[in-house]
Amino acid sequence: MDQKNNSRRRLYQAIGTKLSHRREITGTSVVIMAAIFLTINLGGSGQMPGYKWRQTLYVDSLMVKTDTWFSDFPIYIKMTEPHLKSVEHGGKIAQNKGYDIRFTGSDGATHLPVFIEKYDPQKGELIAWVGLDTLYAGKRTKFYMYYGNTSVNSPATEMIETERLRGYFLDQKIQESGTSEVYPPEWLETEALNRTHPGDFVIAGEPENVDRPVPADYAYMKAELKGSNMVLVEWGTQGENDNESFLVEKSQDGRHFEQINKMAGGRRTRAALGYSYSDAQPYRGKTYYRLKQLSNTGDFSYTPTLLVNYNPDALGLQIKSVEPLNFSKDIHVFMNSDKTEAVKMQLYTESGNLLWEGATQNKPGENSFSLPNAGSYPPGRYVLSVIGENRKLKTFLLTKEK
């Protein structure tokens, strides 16, 4: 790719077009790629990266007292097994508090919401509630329990509303409000069977060693509202192994996701890489984001979900104008603020190099700011970014005249 086209792509990314990019954090090279929507099928299977063990769990269809299925059903799990002791007590659970215990759907990768009511690392006793997307009646329902991840040191924080785990949380809701939802008799019969005979309701297979090189060793992942209507999804890796690509997915309910972007991965690399994608159409209210990582072998995994709240009716900081866009000496920014807030500004070259950054303190009402020494810059094109409190508001393409 020639230098002119490469610079143009950097510029389009800076002014907010729907471009994704990957950058090498430890170096100077930057690779920018337009959004590509592709589907591949390499015959692989889903995995939870970083876990050494997983166990197949299933519910026999005879336990489900309906002719069809139940949606968002809370499964009550009660198990006491030697392998569920912590490693410190001769078992396979990495954390004494059971923080590394996670559950996925039948694909082995889709995270399920979980509430661990009790875990005893010495006895290997686990009592948990898992939210199944679908509990089938005509066939057995399969899902997975993962454990043995030494890097997990906090409880599961899935962004699904935990009220869906009805079995435990409904009792709390009844106590607090004195009311409950109305469920059909078939649901209540199935739930009662699960509560009274959990060992017969949920059948567990033998632990399976799934320890393998991590396809994408994540250093961070975040999703933040930048400006009035754009969500910036960013993640970084500190090493990749046979990593074919990342799919960026979003959801309105935290359950049903759609693909909105695909980016090439780093294949095999030990370099620290950074990725980002800008979503200019978040849902009103809650929007959930996650990544699906695809390996060259066809194996895949999902990250935990991230939640962004978007309120388009909030006034916030408004940029009235930047004048003149074709400048020779001075650049003036005119703004309206609905409160006192710090506003940060950055000026970049067309190729993405930061030339200047500064800040101003806006008061409620009309405000203005003049960039210092604008007349000293050489002729060319520049990008001005204006950032409010936790919000990337807008970017402007400027041209310095000769």
Summary of the structure (lengths in Angstrom):
residues: 402
radius of gyration: 25.6
end to end distance: 28.0
largest distance: 81.7
contacts: 1230
relative contact order: 0.15
helix: 14%
strand: 49%
